[in-house]
């Protein structure tokens, strides 16, 4: 039986790597790809937090700057984003130290998204995030109009 190839059958490759790890068959490991995949797993967690944070911020901006158009769906989206962020951070507490960097990236993207979705000029929204990390994590916080 041939060893599955990373590039042609990823699933079979993962199973072969798991089997090799369990058997402590170090020679059978495809270390460059195993290292790459482990690094990618960590990056996916950070990306998920950033993505949910972007959605949270965009909906908070819309909530704040278009009070006449508030919908339950916005509130649901805010709740869902907070839940996912909390869940990811509980499972990956080392990401807590990256809050400032993730917030800076996500806020810039959220501002762009909010402008696109509302039709309001981007200049309508503050250049820096107007809310604290504690407010963003507070499940009851909604900005005033």
Wavefront OBJ file of the C-alpha trace (Angstrom):
o trace
v 0.000 0.000 0.000
v 1.328 3.433 -0.900
v 1.442 6.351 1.498
v -1.351 8.834 0.746
v -0.148 12.064 -0.790
v -0.852 15.386 0.905
v -1.634 17.093 -2.411
v -3.848 14.433 -3.976
v -5.846 12.954 -1.063
v -5.720 15.203 1.957
v -8.145 13.164 4.049
v -6.253 9.919 3.511
v -3.012 11.785 4.268
v -4.417 13.055 7.596
v -5.478 9.557 8.601
v -2.062 8.134 7.727
v -0.393 10.875 9.781
v -2.668 10.156 12.767
v -1.854 6.460 12.507
v 1.875 7.228 12.349
v 1.647 9.516 15.396
v -0.271 6.942 17.415
v 2.246 4.264 16.480
v 5.119 6.667 17.188
v 6.366 5.867 13.707
v 8.372 9.078 13.400
v 9.896 8.092 10.070
v 6.442 7.892 8.467
v 5.555 11.444 9.384
v 5.415 14.115 6.696
v 6.772 16.744 9.104
v 6.776 19.794 6.816
v 3.077 19.343 6.085
v 2.185 18.325 9.648
v 3.841 21.521 10.910
v 2.017 23.588 8.283
v -1.349 22.069 9.199
v -0.875 22.595 12.940
v 0.064 26.237 12.319
v -3.013 26.625 10.112
v -5.257 25.233 12.855
v -4.100 27.975 15.204
v -4.499 30.635 12.548
v -8.046 29.444 11.865
v -9.006 30.109 15.487
v -7.710 33.665 15.327
v -9.357 34.220 11.951
v -12.693 33.016 13.364
v -12.492 35.475 16.270
v -11.589 38.315 13.885
v -14.427 37.420 11.537
v -17.039 37.325 14.308
v -15.608 40.528 15.767
v -15.976 42.252 12.378
v -19.638 41.234 12.194
v -20.249 42.287 15.802
v -18.705 45.699 15.205
v -20.529 46.269 11.912
v -23.880 45.550 13.535
v -23.066 47.733 16.542
v -22.212 50.572 14.147
v -25.454 50.067 12.255
v -27.342 49.908 15.567
v -25.760 53.179 16.696
v -25.934 55.147 13.445
v -29.204 53.900 11.963
v -31.524 53.639 14.983
v -34.607 54.038 12.793
v -33.714 50.822 10.938
v -32.986 48.621 13.950
v -34.171 45.086 13.475
v -34.305 41.996 15.617
v -31.970 40.351 13.096
v -29.254 42.889 13.989
v -29.690 42.109 17.672
v -29.565 38.383 16.917
v -26.416 38.842 14.860
v -24.819 40.803 17.716
v -25.703 38.043 20.183
v -24.449 35.290 17.880
v -21.156 37.065 17.222
v -20.549 37.615 20.940
v -21.353 33.973 21.662
v -18.903 32.752 19.039
v -16.164 35.137 20.173
v -16.616 34.079 23.797
v -16.605 30.408 22.845
v -13.428 30.708 20.784
v -11.640 32.726 23.457
v -12.620 30.269 26.193
v -11.168 27.432 24.134
v -8.125 29.473 23.092
v -7.327 31.784 26.011
v -3.945 32.755 24.582
v -5.832 34.756 21.937
v -6.863 37.218 24.668
v -3.480 38.937 24.332
v -4.226 39.594 20.661
v -7.424 41.601 21.339
v -5.947 45.015 20.481
v -4.539 43.822 17.160
v -7.656 41.821 16.250
v -9.876 44.766 17.213
v -7.902 47.217 15.081
v -8.155 44.964 12.015
v -11.807 44.054 12.599
v -12.941 47.611 13.274
v -11.451 48.941 10.043
v -13.226 46.177 8.118
v -16.465 46.642 10.091
v -16.494 50.344 9.319
v -16.181 49.537 5.622
v -18.928 46.895 5.873
v -21.278 49.182 7.798
v -20.835 51.936 5.213
v -21.569 49.489 2.418
v -24.645 48.017 4.114
v -26.143 51.322 5.282
v -25.267 53.527 2.336
v -23.860 56.048 4.801
v -20.461 57.610 4.064
v -17.594 55.857 5.822
v -16.798 59.197 7.491
v -20.063 58.793 9.435
v -18.376 56.202 11.595
v -15.528 57.023 13.999
v -12.067 56.147 12.724
v -11.234 54.337 15.973
v -13.499 51.884 17.732
v -15.654 53.854 20.184
v -16.245 50.891 22.505
v -14.080 49.156 25.038
v -13.268 45.472 24.953
v -15.421 45.072 28.080
v -18.388 46.645 26.285
v -17.866 44.428 23.263
v -17.862 41.363 25.498
v -20.887 42.505 27.552
v -23.859 40.539 26.277
v -26.239 43.324 27.356
v -24.361 46.245 25.798
v -25.975 48.031 22.869
v -24.805 51.537 21.950
v -27.169 54.461 22.324
v -28.282 56.414 19.277
l 1 2 3 4 5 6 7 8 9 10 11 12 13 14 15 16 17 18 19 20 21 22 23 24 25 26 27 28 29 30 31 32 33 34 35 36 37 38 39 40 41 42 43 44 45 46 47 48 49 50 51 52 53 54 55 56 57 58 59 60 61 62 63 64 65 66 67 68 69 70 71 72 73 74 75 76 77 78 79 80 81 82 83 84 85 86 87 88 89 90 91 92 93 94 95 96 97 98 99 100 101 102 103 104 105 106 107 108 109 110 111 112 113 114 115 116 117 118 119 120 121 122 123 124 125 126 127 128 129 130 131 132 133 134 135 136 137 138 139 140 141 142 143 144 145
